[in-house]
Amino acid sequence: MKRIAFVIAATFPVMAFAASQNTITFNGQVSDQTCQVSVNGNDANPIILLPTVSAASLATSGNTEGDTTFTVSVSGCNSPTAALPIKTAFLGNNVTTQGNLGNTGSAENVQVQLLTAPNGTAIVLDGTTSVPGLVLPINGTSTSHDFAVRYISEAGGATAGTVSASVQYALDYQ
């Protein structure tokens, strides 16, 4: 009996310490509106293929190349009585200090930049970043918005290789 009490007493402070160091945060939203979302017609895990570009086109810091349009669409929405702006919330994985998506491929000095629209302004990712664009029209149940993505060299001197980056997305009805 003493051995069991000692084992429990010896492990309890460790468990209490571990519990105080680990936090899980859950965030969500309750809304009068819900829609089904797709990107380029794909409901889950879409892949956007950027064109192959020359490393020379990304030789200088700030150079961009390979603008590629992608479409975020919503459908099955509740029909609003007034136009309803819906933001697309992006949460980048491996975000650079300049707010671009860091490349996890083999090309060096190349990142991926999101744009508000084709030929639009850069989206600077900083945590969850909500971007306007979608507007559900009065009595409408679907809409879409074109965003864009491109290569960018933040440091210049891009090298040849693969480029891969990812971002999570959700709808923000507020």
N, C-alpha and C positions, 0 to 999 in steps of 0.2 A: 504494500500500500504506500509506503514512504517513497519508493522508487517512482511510482506513477505520479504522485503529487509533485515530486522534484522535476520530473520531465515536463509536466504541465506548467509549473512555475517558471521553468527555464525557457520554455518556448513562448509563453504569453507576451513578454516584453518585446520579443522580436516580431511577433505578429502584429502587435499594436504599432510598432515603429513602421513596419512595412505598409500598413494600412494608411498611416498618416502621410506617407510620401507619394501615394498613387491616387490620382483623381481622374475620374471619368466625367466629362461634361457632355450633356445631351442638349442639343438645340433643335428647335423645330418651330413650326408656325401653324396656327389654326386660321383658316381663311374661309370666306364665303365662296371663294372661287377655287376650283381645281381643274387642271387640264392635263391631257396626256402630251408629253413632249417628245420630239424626235429631232435628230440632227441629220441633215441630208437624207431624210426618209428612214433612218435607222432608229429604232426605239431604244436600243441598248448597245453600249460600247462601240460607237461609231469610230471609224478611222478616216482621217483626212490625209490624202496623199498630196504632198507638196511636190512641185516639179524639181527635176535635177537642175542645179545651177552651178556655175563655175566658181571655184574658190576665189578666183581673181576678182569676181564681182563683190566679194565680201572682204577685200583686202584692207579696207580702212575702217576704223571705228565709226559706228553709226550707219554704215552702208546697209541697205536692205535689198532683198531680192525675193522673187518667187511668190508674189501676192496670190493667194488662193482663197476664193470665196467658199463659205459654208453657210448653210441655212438652218436656223433654229425655228422649228414650227411647233405650234400648239393646236390641239384639236380636242373635241369632246368637252369643251368648256361650257359652263353655265352662261347663257345669253345675258349680257349686262344691259341695263337700261341707260347707261352712259358709257362712253368710250373708257376702256380700262387699260391703263398702262401696266405692262408686266415686264419686270426687269429680269435679265438673265444673270444669275449669280455665278461667278467663276471662282474656283479655289484652285490655284496652281500647285502642282507638285514640283518641288525643286525650283523655286523661284529665285532669280538673281537679285542682286541689290538694286538693279535698275527696273525691276518689276516685270521682267520677261521670264519665259519658261526656260530653265536650264536644259541644255542638251545632255542626254544620257547615252548618246551614240558615240561613234569614234571620231567624228570631225571635231577639230579643236577651234575655239574662238567663234563658235556659231551658237546662237540661241534662237528661240522661237518667240515671235511677238504677235499678240492678238490685237485686232483692230476693231473699232466700233462698227465699221461698215467697209465695203470695198472702197479703197482710197480714203478711208476714214482716219481718225486719230488713234494713236496707240492706247491700248488699255494697260494702265500700270497696275499690276497685280500686287495687292497688299492685304494679305488675309483673304477673306471672302469679299470679292469686289462685285457689286451689283451694277449692271450696265443697262441703260434704257435701250429701247429699240422696238420691242413687241408692243403693239397696241391692239387690243381686242375691240372691234368696232361695236357700236350699238346694235343689239340683237344678233351679233355674230357669235359663232361657236368655234372659229378657228382663225388663225393668222400666222404670219411668218416674218422673219427678219434676217437679212443677210449680214453676217459678220465676215471678217477676213483674218487670215493668218499669213505670216511670212517669216523668212529667215532674217536675222539681224546679227551683225557682228558688233559686240560691245567693246571689244579690245583690238579689233583689226587682226590681220594676219590669219584669216581662216585657212584651215587645211582640209584636204579632201577626206571624206569618210561619211559615215551614216549620221543621220540626225533623227533623234527621237525625243519627244516631250509629251507631257500629258497634263490635262486640266480636268477637274471635276466641275459639274455644272448642275444647277437647280433653278427653279423659277421662284421669283420674289414678287408676290402679288401686292405688296404694299407700295 
